[in-house]
Amino acid sequence: MIFKKFNIENKKARDLIPQAITVLALLSVIIYFATNAQINMGNRGISFGFGFLNQEASFDITFSMIEYDGSHSYGRAFLVGLLNTILVSVIGIFFATIIGVVVGVSRLSDNYLIAKVAEWYVEIFRNIPLILQIFFWYFAALRALPLPENGISFNDISFLTIKGWYVPKFIWTNFNIFLLSVIAAFIAIYFINSYATKQREQFGKQLPATSISLATLILIPLITFLFLGVSLTFEYPVLKQLSSTVYTYEGGVSIIPELIALALALSMYTATFIAENVRAGILGVGKGQKEAAASIGLNKNQILKLVVMPQALRIIIPPTTNQYLNLTKNSSLAAAIAYPDIVLVFAGTALMQTGRAIEIISITMLTYLTLSISISMFMNWYNKKMAIKEK
Amino acid sequence: MNLIAKPSRDNIKTYVPIGLFLVSLSFLDVFINAFFKFNLMGFLPSQLSYFLPLILGFIGFYLIRIEFSGVRSLDVLNKNINSNNFNALLTLFTIFIIIKSIPPMLDWFILEANFVGNSKDDCTGDGACWVFIKVWFNRFMYGLYPNAEQWRINTAFLILFAIVGVSFFVSEKLKKYFILFLVFVFPFLGIKLISGGSFGLEYVESAAWGGLSLTFIISAFAILFCFPIGVILALGRRSSLPAIKYISIGFIELWRGVPLITVLFMSAVMFPMFLPDGTFIDKLIRVLIAITLFEAAYMAEVVRGGLQALPKGQYEAAKSLGMGYWRMNALIILPQALKLVIPGIANTLLALVKDTPLIFVVGLMELAGMIGLAKTNPKWLGMAIEGYVFAGLVFWVICYAMSRYSQNLEKKLSTER
């Protein structure tokens, strides 16, 4: 009896005990680790700090989107790695989405063969570890490409060789004006669409918003080409002989094989998961919805745009964002084939040179963590926005 | 005009034979072209002979596309692969690509491949050099584990399979003891058998372990440990005590937010800094801890899904019977919640198996790592394709079987409810 009374009256006190124990245990582990780390670093004569980021890195990176060489700082090397990670993730996400949507829709095709082929694509590529796929593309498939002198040529504009893929380089004049015009076009499209939505919801008027938007997107940048001095020329790669047996391409942009292998493997692997999401999303829209939409007189396009897509997207987008996040995290497998991403450049080379394990691993993990948390925050915001509002 | 009338039941007698003939002709042409390198339509101009099978097949499919023909097999054919012009084209493309790709694949895998011999020089054919796999097979399975001691790994796995096999046939009561033995006793016996060092067994350090057996060992231990940790984390995240709740959330989100490779890097270079000077923890154990904690975070989210899906009434009913927190969870909540998320658990385990090759970053070599080692051996250069195709096949069989099993489980459980 006494025990029961104690329980009810001191519920707060009773709750406090396990919490206090947990916090204390956690704190003692942290303190234990921290003291050990301090002693170990003291023994090696290094002190905790991020000052090394300003020191000269003195190592080269094979592929960089910003100006970089050995004389730049470790901080700059980190930035190069981060940009490379973002580059391969963006390319991967772009192709994964395209392949994923095509395969996902194909799986629902009424053509038996197409549905089966899509199903086997998913079963094959989903069940092989990503790292093996990267190895396969890099060590097996891309190594089988020809040497530069007999590279596979696409209309003499672009060349695929064992050393990479050479593509024409875009040379812009007044690129800033063009960029501004594209941004302006997107802002205009946003206003056009919100106006069209308003008109539709208030007055029931149907404006051809899609075609107007498309026209805006083409017209505004076109004006800059015609009147504002923006122009675009291409610099094509040209085969050049270095010595009697060594050839290379000059000019253009070289896409290194590491990037191709990584982007290929990432997009083909992630596409299988996106395909499953797309399939689930389309199946998730009930047949009754389409029939109801048809019965109130919407035409086929309107049904797709106003009834099916919004509901399917609500199912598709959250897990797909998750897959984008996974793809970005999986891009860290780059380290296995020496694509200079953040893990290889920073947690690999820079760590070896400076020996600052704690700082460097923490920065790397924090970078990924920031990326993950910002994407999941965006996703929560989006889910809230798209949640079905009961009227 | 009568000649090109729309195919219908009236002209079925003439159209269907012609259509079927044209379709078979187009397949035959592609088939002969692919298998015997002989162009049946070679007498035609090159462009035309290239597209002729497609055109013939397309016309053929058009002619046999008769709605409600009354012939059952024709209706089934039309419905499934020939419902309109676009589908007919897709069907033709798919079949052509399949026919075209069979001979090169067959050549590479079997006909031109080399099976006999024991060095790279024996690979004289154009196809795959399976000699490479044959010679290295032992290494691919057992890593650098000494040949004379490999019976220990075999015995450990044989005992495991035997226990699992027998436990299917014994009574429910005995089964419980089997499972308890399997979870609490066997893993440590097995690891003692493999690592040795006592009972007259030679000690084999973990750096020598490798190959596919290491994949299984790591997967098994990570599964064993990540499951209870995941359940505790999931309960912690749902706890009403704020300190426990937020610590659990922080822990879960930290591991879920970073790639496994950085966690492995951490276990390799950062973790030793956190230990007293001179303490050395075996590399394999560090990797196991890293993978376990990483997968436990994912497991926690899966289990949380099950906990959230349970109706509130279950909690209230358990409480009204006077059950405390632990008894309520152990007897009422978890059995139901875990059953709900078995497919999710299976998927997490599948991801775990697929993640094991990443241990190469700390220098441990399971199957993929051993292939990386073998293909850089000077005597066996240029064997990357064979190696990775082999590893891909092995992993595919394992993962496909797992995913199939989980899908079946899902179906079975969904009908039971």
Interface residues (C-beta under 8 A of the other chain):
Chain A: D15 P18 Q19 A20 T22 V23 L26 F33 N36 A37 I39 N40 M41 N43 S109 D110 N111 Y112 L113 I114 V117 E123 I124 R126 N127 I128 P129 L130 I131 L132 Q133 F135 F136 F139 A140 R143 A144 K329 N330 S332 L333 A335 A336 V343 A347 L351 A357 I358 I361 T364 M365 Y368 L369 L371 S372 I373
Chain B: K79 N80 I81 S83 N87 L90 T91 T94 I95 S240 L241 P242 A243 I244 I247 E253 L254 R256 G257 V258 P259 I261 T262 F265 M266 V269 M270 M273 F274 L275 P276 D277 K354 D355 T356 P357 L358 F360 V361 A368 I371 G372 K375 A384 I385 Y388 V389 A391 G392 F395 W396 C399 Y400 S403
